[in-house]
Amino acid sequence: DLQEDRVAFLVPSGFDYVATQWGIWRAGGIAVPLAVSHPRPELEYVITDADAATVVVHPEFAERLRPIAQELDLRFILTTDLLTGAAAPLPEVDAGRRAMILYTSGTTGKPKGVVSTHDNIQAQVTALISAWGWTPDDHILHVLPLHHTHGIINVLTCALWSGAICQMLPGFKADEVWLRFIDSDLTLFMAVPT
């Protein structure tokens, strides 16, 4: 049981992201997703402010975070190393426990960590699935950032919770999105209107 240890992670959009975040939750940790677009000072700020005990990193970003983890004396784990470890019994995680810390955009000062419990996440996801009519027949193209609530909860978690298909891209690229619109049987799409 990670006993609500904060685990910061920098993983690109895709299966590894989902496995990392949901693995942290299932092991009793608090997930602290980092933005792949943020420079070192912002990454270091979030890791420090969240009081992360561990940093999980995809090999693509290892050299960006390894120096930070070493300087702060944090446990540093590559996602590829997690695939080879022995399976351990998982704890029962109470729904009232803290699940995630997301950081605000910091428009009026330094970004602030906002804590969500498993109960909070479940309430938001089940309300959105009901309100938006998500079904297992849905197919969404996911291009939103995975360090904010809309990308993590409103799209990714709703899709997975409802059994829908979630096709993930690393970001919004108009030409690739248009090709996916043409070549896929998408039923949903959400993006930032800028």
BELCORTA-V95403 format. One record per pair of residues at least 4 apart in sequence whose ideal C-beta (glycine too) atoms are under 8 Angstrom apart, sorted by the first residue. I is the first residue (numbers start at 1). GAP is how many residues later the second one is. If there is no record, write none. Layout:
i:gap
I:GAP
I:GAP
//
This chain:
i:gap
1:26
1:27
1:90
2:5
2:22
2:25
2:26
2:27
2:28
3:25
4:24
4:25
4:26
4:93
4:94
5:24
5:25
5:48
5:49
6:23
6:24
6:26
6:44
6:45
6:46
6:47
6:48
6:95
7:17
7:22
7:23
7:24
7:25
7:45
7:46
7:47
7:48
7:49
8:24
8:25
8:26
8:38
8:39
8:42
8:44
8:46
8:47
8:48
9:11
9:12
9:15
9:22
9:23
9:24
9:25
9:46
9:47
9:48
10:24
10:26
10:33
10:45
10:46
10:47
10:48
10:51
10:54
10:55
11:5
11:6
11:9
11:10
11:45
11:46
11:47
11:50
11:68
12:4
12:5
12:24
12:46
12:48
12:49
12:158
13:4
13:129
13:133
13:155
13:156
13:157
13:158
14:4
14:154
14:156
15:4
16:4
16:42
16:63
17:4
17:129
17:151
18:4
18:138
18:142
19:4
19:60
19:63
20:4
20:36
20:59
20:62
21:4
21:10
21:12
21:131
22:4
23:4
23:59
24:5
24:6
24:7
24:32
25:4
25:6
25:68
25:74
25:75
25:93
26:64
26:67
27:63
27:64
28:62
28:63
28:65
28:69
29:25
30:68
30:69
30:70
30:71
30:85
31:68
31:69
31:70
32:14
32:15
32:18
32:20
32:68
32:69
32:81
33:67
33:69
33:113
33:114
33:119
34:4
34:9
34:12
34:13
34:31
34:113
35:7
35:8
35:110
35:112
36:25
36:134
37:108
38:4
38:5
38:8
39:4
40:4
40:24
40:28
41:4
42:4
42:69
43:4
43:21
43:22
43:25
44:4
44:24
44:28
45:4
45:65
45:66
46:4
46:57
46:65
46:67
47:5
47:8
47:21
47:25
47:27
48:4
48:24
49:54
49:61
49:62
49:64
50:51
50:63
52:22
53:21
53:22
54:20
54:21
54:22
54:23
55:10
55:13
55:14
55:19
55:20
55:21
55:22
56:21
56:22
56:23
56:26
57:4
57:5
57:7
57:8
57:9
57:19
57:20
57:21
57:22
58:4
58:20
58:21
59:19
59:20
59:21
61:4
62:4
62:16
63:4
64:4
65:4
65:11
66:4
66:10
67:4
68:4
68:6
69:5
69:6
69:7
70:6
77:4
77:5
78:4
79:4
80:4
81:4
93:4
93:25
94:24
95:22
95:23
95:24
95:27
96:21
96:22
96:23
97:20
97:21
98:17
98:18
98:19
99:17
99:18
99:19
99:21
99:22
100:15
100:16
100:21
100:52
101:12
101:13
101:14
101:15
102:11
102:12
102:14
102:45
102:46
102:47
102:50
103:8
103:9
103:10
103:11
103:44
104:7
104:8
104:10
105:6
106:4
106:5
106:6
116:4
116:5
117:4
118:4
119:4
120:4
121:4
121:32
121:36
122:4
123:4
124:4
124:29
124:30
125:4
125:28
125:32
125:33
125:36
126:4
126:35
127:4
128:4
128:6
128:25
128:26
128:30
129:4
129:5
129:29
129:32
129:33
132:26
134:4
134:24
134:25
134:27
134:28
134:30
135:27
135:28
135:29
136:26
136:27
136:28
137:27
137:50
138:21
138:24
138:26
138:27
138:49
138:50
139:25
139:26
139:28
139:45
139:46
139:47
139:48
139:49
140:15
140:19
140:24
140:25
140:26
140:27
140:46
140:47
140:48
140:49
140:50
141:26
141:28
141:36
141:39
141:40
141:43
141:45
141:47
141:48
142:9
142:13
142:14
142:17
142:24
142:25
142:26
142:27
143:26
143:28
143:29
143:34
143:48
144:4
144:6
144:7
144:11
144:46
144:47
144:48
145:6
145:26
146:5
146:6
146:10
147:4
147:5
148:4
149:4
149:5
150:4
150:5
150:40
151:4
151:5
152:4
152:5
153:4
153:5
154:4
154:36
155:4
155:11
155:35
156:4
156:10
156:12
157:4
158:4
158:6
159:5
159:6
159:7
160:4
160:6
164:24
167:13
167:17
167:19
169:4
169:7
169:8
169:11
172:5
172:19
172:20
173:4
174:4
175:4
176:4
177:4
177:12
178:4
179:4
180:4
180:6
181:5
181:8
//
